[in-house]
């Protein structure tokens, strides 16, 4: 069974500082990996995803993540935090569960606050 | 382009009352559809998924049920709500590995 661990339920950074949100996964097959962002009382918006190919994935809003198979990690980074980045971030892993169905398993989320 | 609609956005219901949340998808055929619940501090939990009309798989035993009467319609229901049913409910669709989420329904059971 697949699982996702997000280290740190709450991360606080200063505006302009590096953002690093950690995600480790377990999966019995090569995984598809995702990062989603959620603003208060809204749905989830896809930031980026890794399926195959290049292990460094670039997403929206200046975020990127690197798939490291040896470390079973998919950490999310952004070089310089902006106030508008304050939100909750979810890492997720997807495995094919039969036919065309892919079950998405989420981490518990990391709340990012950005201080002025 | 594909869009997903979910309503209502917020709902306050008394304990013991019924529930019906609706989700529809446009611009795609035969999507896989999902209902997730997000409770405070507990992340997102998959409740139900459907790979076709009338096909429902339940992930956790609970007070809720789901139905898929049409290809692009997915309904979450309850006959009698419990306080523990409060949460943020999200519908999603996928054709392959990527999911697209609706805007969610905030349900408060009082």
Interface residues (C-beta under 8 A of the other chain):
Chain A: X9 X32 X34 X36 X41 X42 X43 X44 X45 X46 X49 X51 X90 X94 X96 X99 X100 X101 X102 X103 X104 X105 X106 X107 X108 X109
Chain B: X6 X32 X34 X41 X42 X43 X44 X46 X49 X51 X88 X90 X92 X94 X95 X96 X97 X98 X99 X100 X101 X102 X103 X104 X106
